[in-house]
Amino acid sequence: MTIKVGEALPKANFMTFTDDGPTPLTSDDVFKGKTVALFALPGAFTPTCSAKHLPGFKQHAAELKAKGVDTIACLSVNDVFVMKAWAKDQGVEDEILMLADGNGDFTRAVGLEMDGSRFGMGQRSQRYSLVAKDGVVEQLNVEQGGEFKVSSADYLLEHL
């Protein structure tokens, strides 16, 4: 079942890459006591994700933070090394926290998985964005298959 506005995000573990190498983070590390704009996408280096989704959040990072967002996080069902390489390719530094949900545990727990097998991608995340305050979903924008509208940084900004 898909998570809904007003519900708490599930407990989960992520990986991110720091100066110390691959670093585990819990959902509490990411969400507790913070306002977080999280956007999730099917895969690093994929066309829409690389041309529009991640670049939009990078471009609007300062505006999101000016509207009260403490952390902007990008989540994908990829491994931490792919997320690190993609961040480098996209010129992402500290403005976006790159979260690897390598096994898709968080993605399944929020009910937003998709089957990308017909494209050779296996189980992945649907494209969406959300705003969570202290781990509770305040806004959830899930795309219909193949679209890129409501999960964009522009849309999120308009609705903050």
N, C-alpha and C positions, 0 to 999 in steps of 0.2 A: 504494500500500500504506500502511495506517495505521501511524503510529509506535507503538512499543511501549515499555513500561517497560524501562529499562536502556539505551535508545538515546539518542544525542545529538540535540538539536534541530537542525534545519537552519539554515544561514546564511540570513539574510533581512534585509530592510529594512522599517522601519515609519516612520510619521509620528506625531508627537504635537504638542500645542499648548503652548507655553510663553509666558512674558512677551515673548519675542522673536518670537513668531509660530509658524508651522508649522516644526517641527524634525525632521530625520531622525534616526532611531536605528537601529543595527544590532542583530542578535541578540546580539552580544557586549556591547553597551551594556546590554541588558536582562538577560541571563542570566549573564554571566561572573563567577565568584566570588561568586555570590549564591544564596540560596534564594528561588525565585519561585513564587508561586501565581498561575497564569494561568487566567482563565476566558474562554471564547469563546462567542459567541452569534450568532444569525442577523442581528440588526440593531438599531441604535440606534432608540429610540422605539417599538419593537414591543411588544405587550402583555406577554408574560411577561418579556421582557428588562427592561422598565421597571418593572413592578409587583413582580417577585420577584428576578430574577437579580442585577442590579446593586445594588439596595437591600440584599440579603442580605450581599453582600461589603462594602458600606459600613458596615452595622451591625456586622459582626464583624471589622472591620479590626484593631482593637486586640488581639483574642483571637488572630487569625492571627499577628500580629507577636510576641505573647508566646510563641507556640509555635515561634518561630525563622524565620518568613517575613520576608525583608528587603524584598521588593517584592510588591505585589498589582497585577496587570495585567489589564485588560479589553481583549479583542481583538475587533474586528468588521471585516467586509469592508464598510467605509464609508469615506468620505473624512475627512480630519482636521478639516474644518470642521463636519461632522455630529457627530463625536465630541466636539468642543469644545462645541457647542450642547447636546448630550445631557448632558455632564458638568455644565454650568451648570444645566440643567433639573432634574437629580437632586441638586444640591448637593454634587457630588463636588469635592474640592479635592486636597490632596496625598496623601490616603490610598490612592488608586488611580491607577495610571498608565494613561491611556487611549491605547490603541494602534490606529491606523488601519492596516489591511492592505488598503489601497484597491484594489489589483489582485488580491488574494487569493493572492499568491505564497506566503506562509508557510502559509496554509490548505491550498493544494494540496500543498505540500512535506511537510506532516505527514499528508496523506491524509484530511483531515477536512472536505472540502468537501461541500456539498449543493446541489442544484438547486432554487432557489425560484422558478423561472420560472412555475409555475402560479399563483403569487401576485403575479407582476409584479416579483419581486425579483432575478431572475437568479441567478448563482452566489454563494453565501454560505457561511458557516462553519456546521458542525454545532454544536450546543450541547454543550460539554464543559468540564471543568476539569482542570488538571494541576498537579503540583508538580515543579519541576525544581531540581536542585542543581548549580550550576556548568554549566548547560546540558544536563544528563542527566535524562531523565524518571524520577522516582521513583514517581509516582502518576499514573494517567490514568483519568478518569471520563467516559465518552462516553454521552450520552443516546440512548435509542431514539427514533425519530421521534415528535415531539409531546409527549414527556414532559419533566418537570422534577423530577428526584429526585437523581441521583448527581452532578450538576454544581453543586449548591448549595453555598453557604458552610457551611451546617450539616453537610452530608455530608463536605465536605473537612476541617472541623475535627475531626469524629469519627474520621477516619482519619489524622490527623497523628501 
